[in-house]
Amino acid sequence: MAESLAIPLLESVMPSSLDLDYYLRLDPAGLGLFSTASDAPGAVRVDFSDQSLNYRVLNKPKHQNLVKAVGLNKIAARSAPKLHILDATAGLGKDAFLLASLDCWVTMLERSSIVHAMLADGLERGLLADNTQAKTTVADATSRLSLCRGDFLELADALEPVDVVYLDPMFPPRSKSARVKKDMFLLQGLLGHAESQPELLDAALNLAVSRVVVKRGKLSPALDPRAPDISYGGRSSRYDVYLTQAHKS
Ligand SMILES: C[S@@+](CC[C@H](N)C(=O)[O-])C[C@H]1O[C@@H](n2cnc3c(N)ncnc32)[C@H](O)[C@@H]1O
């Protein structure tokens, strides 16, 4: 893995004794990302069996803004075929897992090779998970997730159309005091804030059959000067929905 990620492989070395900001550790709990900063949180992993993630999945998922923004509440009511969603900026796969647990097929695309390796590790462990939840199992939801590596802007033209494209590019914090959750804090430190990618919306609208959903910070401007057709605002974030031409008429 170190070879394929082009990072040095350390054996039996205390990372604190080295000049490192971040390191990955593969242990029985999975592939963890660590920071060596003195106030660093513990390991960040892709863990689809995580309790708080499954709490989100099991507690009124259809009331969640992401689920409404994707249009899943309406579609499920009509017992239509399940949606195929492209999560074009997959990150740690939490949003993708929520959607897969609601029976969507979700293709996760991630451009960072390190985050991609963490997702691949999480998928492998998720498929083996046996903790049965009330309505779904972690393994069952994980089986509806697939993973690709690459930059959405480079691959968009070669991808098959999907019902919905979901975009959650890393957004800068709204203020210095606004702390993001520990996993996103570590990811932002590792990857830096995404440069602005105004082409994302057009690429997504070309690929989506029905809609594009963009996650933004609650007070952040929209991704593009076009006004979204619908917005669902929450405590810290907002989901902007852009309907495709075919679905506006
Ligand atoms: C904020 S995180 C996404 C978090 C995710 N929604 C979740 O639930 O864990 C953003 C991720 O998008 C990836 N990303 C940003 N721009 C991208 C692009 N053009 N193509 C593919 N991945 C991209 C970053 O590497 C990062 O891992």
The ligand as a Tripos MOL2 file, in Angstrom:
@<TRIPOS>MOLECULE
LIG
   27    29     1     0     0
SMALL
NO_CHARGES

@<TRIPOS>ATOM
      1 C1        -15.7700   17.4810    2.3880 C.3       1 LIG1
      2 S1        -15.1260   15.9760    1.7400 S.3       1 LIG1
      3 C2        -16.6010   15.0540    1.4000 C.3       1 LIG1
      4 C3        -17.2190   14.4600    2.6360 C.3       1 LIG1
      5 C4        -18.2910   13.4370    2.3220 C.3       1 LIG1
      6 N1        -19.5050   14.0620    1.8220 N.3       1 LIG1
      7 C5        -18.6120   12.5650    3.5190 C.2       1 LIG1
      8 O1        -19.8020   12.3840    3.8350 O.co2     1 LIG1
      9 O2        -17.6520   12.0230    4.1360 O.co2     1 LIG1
     10 C6        -14.6070   16.4450    0.1490 C.3       1 LIG1
     11 C7        -13.8310   15.3640   -0.6100 C.3       1 LIG1
     12 O3        -13.9610   15.6390   -1.9960 O.3       1 LIG1
     13 C8        -12.7600   15.3170   -2.6480 C.3       1 LIG1
     14 N2        -12.7580   16.1240   -3.8940 N.ar      1 LIG1
     15 C9        -12.7510   17.4780   -4.0170 C.ar      1 LIG1
     16 N3        -12.7990   17.8320   -5.3250 N.ar      1 LIG1
     17 C10       -12.8530   16.6700   -6.0470 C.ar      1 LIG1
     18 C11       -12.9240   16.3790   -7.4510 C.ar      1 LIG1
     19 N4        -12.9020   17.3560   -8.3680 N.pl3     1 LIG1
     20 N5        -12.9880   15.0820   -7.8290 N.ar      1 LIG1
     21 C12       -12.9940   14.0750   -6.9130 C.ar      1 LIG1
     22 N6        -12.9030   14.2920   -5.5560 N.ar      1 LIG1
     23 C13       -12.8410   15.5760   -5.1420 C.ar      1 LIG1
     24 C14       -11.6840   15.7200   -1.6410 C.3       1 LIG1
     25 O4        -10.4660   15.0090   -1.9060 O.3       1 LIG1
     26 C15       -12.3320   15.3180   -0.3240 C.3       1 LIG1
     27 O5        -11.9620   14.0140    0.0580 O.3       1 LIG1
@<TRIPOS>BOND
     1     1     2 1
     2     2     3 1
     3     2    10 1
     4     3     4 1
     5     4     5 1
     6     5     6 1
     7     5     7 1
     8     7     8 2
     9     7     9 1
    10    10    11 1
    11    11    12 1
    12    11    26 1
    13    12    13 1
    14    13    14 1
    15    13    24 1
    16    14    15 ar
    17    14    23 ar
    18    15    16 ar
    19    16    17 ar
    20    17    18 ar
    21    17    23 ar
    22    18    19 1
    23    18    20 ar
    24    20    21 ar
    25    21    22 ar
    26    22    23 ar
    27    24    25 1
    28    24    26 1
    29    26    27 1
@<TRIPOS>SUBSTRUCTURE
     1 LIG1         1 GROUP 0 **** ****
